[in-house]
Amino acid sequence: MKTESSCKTTSYLPISWDDMEVINEAIQSKKTGKIFFFGSDGQLEEAKGSVVKILEEKNKGVYAIMDSGGHVRVDRIITIFGKVGAAYEEYEAFGNACMDCR
């Protein structure tokens, strides 16, 4: 599992207000922990620390900036400090897929 990468190969999809609120709450409370997310190659990755701010990059997406300097695209977050993120349904669908299906 890699750590603290951004996702560049998929188009950014806006996230729900609820998902953004979870991130903003983590910033305000200065919560520290792990964020699991899909990286640029579609692999599961993690970032450790706390989120210090949200940064919107035009034509690229919205990123959660970590205290370590790493950044995570918010629409690719599976879980953030134990709470479900915007990409959780995609992760769950992958886990529930039949491995023998073709």
N, C-alpha and C positions, 0 to 999 in steps of 0.2 A: 504494500500500500504506500503510495506516495504522499507527500505532504505539501500543503500550501501552494496550490497551483491555480491558475485561472482557466476558464473554459473558453476556447477561441474558435472551435470548429462548428458549433451549432449556433443558430440564430437565437438572439435573446428573446425570451417570451416574458412579457410583463407579469408580475406576480400579484396575488390578491392583497388587499388591504390588510387582512389578518396576518399573512406571512410577513409583510413589512413591519407590522406592529410588533411581532415577536423579536425581530432584529432590533428595532428601536428600543424596545424594553431591555434587551441585553446590553445595549450601549448605555442607557441611562443608569442601569443598576451595576454597571461595570462587572458583569458576570464573567467568570473565566471557566473554560472547559474545552470541549471538542466540537468541531463542526465536521460532519461527514458530508461529502458532496461528490458529484460526478465531475471528473477532470476533463481536460481537453480531448483525451483519447477515449472517453467514455468509461474509464476505470474508476473504481471507488477510491477516493482520496480523503485525507483528513487534515484539518488545521487545528492547532492548539493555541490557546491564549484567550484574549478578549477582543471583541469588536470595538474599534474606537470611532469609526465613522462609516457613513455610506457615501460612495462616490459614483456619480453617473458619468460615464464616458460616452459621448455622442457616437452613435452608430456602432457601439460595442456592447453596451449593457450597463447594468447597475451592479456595483461590487461592494461587498462588506470588507472593509480594510481592517486588518488585524494589528494588534500591538507589536507583533513581530515583524511587520512590514509586508506580510503576505496579503493576498487578496483573493476573495472567493466570489464568483458571480452568483448573485442571490437566487436566480431562477434554477440553479443547479444544486442548491442545498437540499440534502436528504433529511438530516437532523441538525439542529443547532442547540447545543447545551441540553440535549435530551428531549427537545420539543420537535415535532414534525415540521419539516420545511417544504418548500414549493415542489421539489422533485421527489417527495416521498412516494407518491402514487406510482411514478415510473419505476422506482426501486422495488416497490412491493410487487408490481406486475412482473418484473424480471425474476424475482424470487419465487413467484407462484407459477411461472411458465413451466410447462411440461418439458423435461429435458430430453424425452424420447420423441417429441413431436418434430416433424420436419416440414 
